[in-house]
Amino acid sequence: MAGFSVQRYAPERSTWGRLTARDSVVRRLDWPLLGSAIALSFIGSLLVYSATRGRDSLTHGDPYYFLFRHALNTGIGFALMVATIWLGHRTLRGAVPILYGLSVLLVMTVLTPLGATVNGAHAWIIIGGGFSLQPSEFTKITIILGMAMLLAARVDAGDQLHPDHRTVAKALGLAALPMAVVMGMPDLGSVMVMAVIVLGVLLASGASNRWVFGLLGAGTAGAVAIWQLGLLDDYQIARFAAFANPALDPAGVGYNTNQARIAIGSGGLSGTGLFQGTQTTGQFVPEQQTDFVFTVAGEELGFLGAGLILVLLGVVLWRACRIARETTELYGTIVAAGIIAWFAFQAFENIGMTLGIMPVAGLPLPFVSYGGSSMFAVWVAIGLLQSIRVQRPITA
């Protein structure tokens, strides 16, 4: 009919259709990455419970005290991951100056009377109600985001093929400020992780190798100078001495690592059984729910259970490498590379110190160790990786 037209409407997708469509967020998530992280947190909850259920002095008589808090921390971390995916790494790119400023402010707050000392490091803010905050964990994220923003800005805009020397210098200055504050706490373990993050970011950015070799040389010279000038605290010097000679003080500073090796060695192939480890139930290994949680796996789950943790960590790193390789923007590649460097070194250091091949540095095992700040930070990192994958172009 003249003057009359029929407008065709595409039928609306059902809820299931929206969730399963090829361009949906759910379909585009990296499920092996997410599943491995969830599995690590679940295993961690069992290990934390085993390590703490009989320690009345820590649990206040409630054997589920740490299990509940570990589950709560994991739940909050998962919610932060969802929020990070929803916001997107590109949106957070615009908020980097604010996030960086807040993280530096929090780290500097530790050096005020609001800060508290735990295990020799003045690196915590006591919130109350049994909860505390370690700002240096979040500083790792802001260093990655801040350096990525600076190094990728002109490259992603098409103005450069690689970051120039001035841009690299600015990025290093951005990382140096919080690292200097954290070193003053002193929290040598976190500084070591941040230094590895910086190297990983520079390598991924395509910056001149002269910067990388220069930083390696400067780091070596700085470590020697710190040692010679006596800038390390006594407990840090003692840890390095015990690492160099485990028999130096087996009842003192070398006690932790010696008991850790005994626990892991007693597990054999299949372990003594969950909740059945004599070293764990006998409370011979200090800080077993945090820094030395891997000893519970080694003793009670044996080589097979401990190996499963390594495999799951390997899957996380493998999927993160794949995300870094497949993204089409340098910013996403740098962010993913920084997270890879962070997770890889921290896991190696944590497991290495329980085996006696690395000095004790007070670093948690990602996703597994008890600790809210660490759990929140690693799940935000997973959210960043998922966002990079979700927002990449769909190929035909």
C-alpha positions in Angstrom: 0.0 0.0 0.0 1.2 3.5 -0.9 2.4 5.5 2.1 2.6 2.4 4.3 5.8 0.5 5.0 6.5 -2.5 7.1 9.5 -2.2 9.5 11.2 -5.4 10.3 12.5 -5.9 13.8 15.2 -8.3 14.7 14.1 -10.6 17.4 15.6 -9.8 20.8 18.1 -12.3 22.1 17.0 -14.3 25.1 19.1 -14.2 28.3 20.7 -17.5 27.4 21.3 -16.2 23.9 23.1 -13.1 25.2 25.3 -15.1 27.5 26.3 -17.6 24.8 26.6 -15.3 21.8 30.0 -15.3 20.2 30.5 -11.7 21.2 29.3 -12.1 24.8 31.7 -11.5 27.7 31.0 -14.9 29.1 32.1 -16.7 25.9 35.2 -14.5 25.5 36.5 -15.1 29.0 39.7 -17.2 29.3 38.1 -20.1 31.2 41.4 -22.1 31.7 42.9 -19.0 33.4 39.9 -18.4 35.5 39.5 -22.1 36.4 43.1 -22.5 37.4 42.9 -19.4 39.7 39.8 -20.7 41.4 41.3 -24.1 41.8 44.4 -22.6 43.4 42.3 -20.5 45.9 40.3 -23.6 46.7 43.4 -25.7 47.4 44.7 -22.8 49.4 41.6 -22.8 51.6 42.3 -26.5 52.5 45.9 -25.8 53.2 45.2 -22.7 55.3 42.6 -24.7 57.3 45.0 -27.6 57.9 47.8 -25.2 59.0 45.7 -23.2 61.5 42.8 -25.4 62.8 44.8 -26.6 65.8 46.6 -23.3 66.7 44.3 -21.9 69.4 46.7 -19.0 70.0 46.0 -17.7 66.5 42.4 -18.8 66.0 41.1 -17.7 69.4 39.6 -21.2 69.9 37.8 -21.2 66.5 39.3 -23.8 64.2 37.5 -22.2 61.2 38.8 -18.7 61.9 41.3 -18.6 59.1 39.3 -20.7 56.7 36.4 -18.3 56.9 38.6 -15.3 56.4 40.4 -17.0 53.5 37.1 -17.7 51.8 35.9 -14.2 52.5 39.1 -12.7 51.0 38.7 -15.0 48.0 35.1 -13.9 47.5 36.0 -10.2 47.7 38.9 -10.8 45.3 36.6 -12.5 42.9 34.2 -9.5 43.1 37.1 -7.2 42.4 37.9 -9.2 39.4 34.4 -8.9 38.1 34.4 -5.2 38.7 37.7 -4.9 36.9 36.4 -6.7 33.9 33.2 -4.5 33.9 35.2 -1.3 34.0 37.8 -2.6 31.5 41.5 -2.0 31.4 41.0 0.8 28.9 38.8 2.7 31.3 41.3 2.1 34.1 44.0 3.5 31.8 42.3 6.9 32.1 42.2 6.6 35.9 45.8 5.7 36.3 47.0 9.1 37.7 44.3 8.9 40.4 45.0 5.2 41.2 48.8 5.8 41.3 48.4 8.8 43.6 46.2 6.9 46.0 48.6 3.9 46.1 51.6 6.1 46.8 49.6 7.9 49.5 48.7 4.6 51.1 52.3 3.4 51.0 53.5 6.6 52.6 50.8 6.3 55.3 52.5 3.1 56.5 55.5 5.2 57.5 53.3 7.3 59.8 52.0 6.3 63.3 49.1 4.5 61.5 51.6 1.9 60.2 52.3 -1.4 62.0 55.2 -3.8 62.1 54.6 -7.5 61.2 57.5 -10.0 61.1 60.1 -7.2 61.1 58.6 -5.2 58.2 56.8 -1.9 58.9 54.5 -2.5 55.9 51.0 -2.7 57.3 48.0 -0.5 58.2 45.8 -2.0 61.0 42.2 -1.5 60.1 40.6 -3.2 63.1 38.4 -6.3 63.7 41.4 -8.6 62.9 41.9 -7.1 59.5 44.9 -5.2 58.1 46.1 -3.8 54.8 49.4 -4.1 53.0 49.5 -1.2 50.5 52.6 -2.5 48.7 50.5 -5.3 47.1 48.3 -2.7 45.3 51.4 -0.7 44.4 52.4 -3.6 42.1 49.3 -3.0 40.1 49.6 0.7 39.8 53.3 0.4 38.7 52.2 -1.9 35.9 49.3 0.3 34.8 51.3 3.5 35.1 54.4 2.3 33.2 52.1 0.8 30.6 50.2 4.0 30.1 53.4 6.0 29.6 55.3 3.5 27.5 52.4 2.7 25.2 50.8 6.1 24.7 52.6 7.3 21.6 53.1 3.8 20.2 49.4 2.9 20.3 48.7 6.4 18.8 50.9 5.5 15.8 53.5 8.2 16.5 56.3 5.9 17.4 57.4 2.3 16.8 59.1 2.0 20.2 59.1 4.2 23.4 61.9 6.8 23.2 64.5 7.4 25.9 62.6 10.3 27.6 59.4 8.2 27.9 61.4 5.3 29.4 63.0 7.7 31.9 59.6 9.0 33.0 58.2 5.4 33.4 61.2 4.5 35.5 60.8 7.6 37.7 57.1 6.6 38.2 58.2 3.2 39.5 61.1 4.5 41.5 59.0 6.6 44.0 56.9 3.9 45.5 59.8 1.4 45.4 61.9 3.8 47.4 59.1 4.2 50.0 58.6 0.4 50.3 62.4 -0.1 50.6 62.3 2.3 53.5 59.8 0.2 55.5 61.8 -2.1 54.9 60.0 -4.6 52.7 62.8 -6.1 50.6 60.6 -8.9 49.2 58.1 -6.5 47.7 60.9 -4.4 46.2 62.3 -7.4 44.6 59.0 -8.2 43.0 58.6 -4.6 41.8 62.1 -4.6 40.3 61.2 -7.8 38.3 57.9 -6.2 37.2 59.8 -3.1 35.9 62.2 -5.4 33.9 59.3 -7.4 32.5 57.4 -4.2 31.5 60.5 -2.7 29.7 61.2 -5.9 27.8 57.5 -6.1 26.6 57.5 -2.4 25.6 60.2 -2.7 23.1 62.4 -0.2 24.9 66.1 -0.2 24.0 68.1 -3.1 25.5 70.5 -0.5 26.9 67.9 0.4 29.5 67.5 -3.3 30.5 71.2 -3.9 30.8 71.7 -0.6 32.5 69.0 -1.4 35.1 70.5 -4.9 35.7 73.9 -3.3 36.3 72.5 -0.5 38.5 70.5 -3.1 40.5 73.6 -5.2 41.1 75.7 -2.2 42.1 72.8 -1.0 44.4 72.5 -4.3 46.1 76.3 -4.4 46.8 76.1 -0.8 48.1 73.2 -1.5 50.4 75.0 -4.5 51.8 78.3 -2.7 52.3 76.7 0.4 53.8 74.7 -1.7 56.3 71.4 -0.4 55.2 69.6 -3.7 55.8 68.0 -4.5 59.1 69.6 -7.2 61.2 66.8 -9.7 60.5 67.3 -9.3 56.8 71.0 -9.9 57.1 70.4 -12.9 59.2 68.0 -14.4 56.5 70.6 -14.0 53.8 73.3 -15.6 56.1 71.0 -18.5 56.9 70.3 -19.0 53.1 74.1 -19.1 52.4 74.7 -21.5 55.3 71.5 -23.3 56.5 73.5 -24.9 59.4 74.6 -21.5 60.8 71.8 -21.2 63.3 69.3 -24.1 63.0 67.5 -23.2 66.2 67.3 -19.5 65.3 67.1 -17.7 62.0 67.6 -21.0 60.1 64.7 -22.7 61.9 62.0 -21.9 59.5 63.7 -23.1 56.4 65.0 -26.3 58.1 61.6 -27.2 59.3 60.1 -26.4 55.9 62.4 -28.8 54.2 61.7 -31.5 56.8 57.9 -31.0 56.2 58.2 -31.2 52.4 60.6 -34.1 52.5 58.4 -36.2 54.7 55.5 -36.0 52.2 57.0 -38.4 49.7 55.1 -39.1 46.5 51.5 -39.0 47.7 51.8 -37.3 51.1 50.7 -38.2 54.6 47.1 -37.3 53.9 45.2 -34.0 54.2 45.1 -32.9 57.9 47.5 -35.7 58.8 50.9 -34.1 58.5 53.0 -34.4 61.7 55.0 -31.3 61.0 51.8 -29.3 60.4 49.7 -30.7 63.2 52.8 -30.4 65.5 53.1 -26.7 64.6 56.8 -27.0 63.8 56.7 -24.6 60.8 56.0 -20.9 61.7 53.9 -18.7 59.4 52.6 -21.9 57.7 49.3 -20.3 56.6 51.1 -17.4 54.8 54.7 -17.5 53.6 55.2 -21.3 54.2 51.8 -22.6 53.0 53.6 -24.7 50.3 55.1 -26.9 53.1 51.5 -28.1 54.0 51.0 -29.2 50.4 54.4 -30.9 50.3 53.8 -32.8 53.5 50.1 -33.7 53.3 49.6 -33.9 49.5 53.1 -35.1 48.6 54.9 -34.6 45.4 51.7 -35.1 43.4 49.7 -32.5 45.3 52.5 -30.0 45.3 53.1 -30.7 41.6 49.4 -30.0 40.9 49.9 -26.5 42.4 52.8 -25.9 40.1 50.8 -27.1 37.1 47.9 -24.7 38.0 50.4 -21.8 38.4 51.9 -22.8 35.0 48.4 -22.7 33.4 47.9 -19.2 34.8 51.2 -18.1 33.3 50.6 -19.8 30.0 47.2 -18.2 29.5 48.6 -14.8 30.5 51.4 -15.2 27.9 48.8 -16.1 25.3 46.7 -13.0 26.2 49.8 -10.8 26.0 50.7 -12.2 22.6 47.2 -12.0 21.0 46.3 -8.5 22.0 46.5 -5.8 19.3 47.6 -2.9 21.5 50.9 -2.4 23.2 49.2 -1.1 26.4 47.5 -4.5 26.9 50.7 -6.4 26.1 52.7 -4.4 28.6 50.0 -4.9 31.4 49.9 -8.6 30.7 53.7 -8.9 30.7 53.9 -7.0 34.0 51.5 -9.4 35.6 53.4 -12.4 34.2 56.6 -11.2 35.7 54.9 -10.5 39.0 53.3 -13.9 39.3 56.2 -15.9 38.0 58.9 -14.4 40.2 56.7 -14.3 43.4 55.7 -17.9 43.0 59.3 -18.9 42.3 60.6 -17.0 45.3 57.9 -18.3 47.7 58.3 -22.0 46.7 62.1 -21.6 46.4 62.5 -20.3 49.9 60.6 -23.4 51.3 63.0 -25.6 49.4 66.1 -23.7 50.5 67.0 -22.5 47.0 66.0 -18.9 47.6 66.4 -16.6 50.7 63.4 -16.0 52.9 61.7 -12.8 51.6 58.3 -12.9 53.2 56.3 -13.2 50.0 53.0 -15.1 49.8 52.2 -17.7 47.2 49.7 -16.2 44.8 46.1 -17.4 45.3 47.1 -20.0 47.9 48.6 -18.1 50.9 46.4 -16.5 53.5 46.2 -12.7 53.3 43.6 -10.2 52.1 45.8 -7.6 50.4 47.6 -10.2 48.4 44.4 -12.0 47.4 42.7 -8.8 46.4 45.7 -7.8 44.2 46.1 -11.1 42.4 42.4 -11.3 41.5 42.4 -7.7 40.2 45.3 -8.8 38.1 43.2 -11.7 36.7 40.5 -9.2 36.0 42.9 -7.1 34.0 44.0 -10.1 32.0 40.4 -11.1 31.3 39.6 -7.5 30.3 42.5 -7.5 27.8 41.2 -10.8 26.3 37.5 -9.7 26.3 38.1 -6.3 24.6 40.3 -7.6 21.8 38.8 -7.6 18.3 36.8 -10.7 17.2 38.5 -12.4 14.3 36.4 -14.0 11.6 
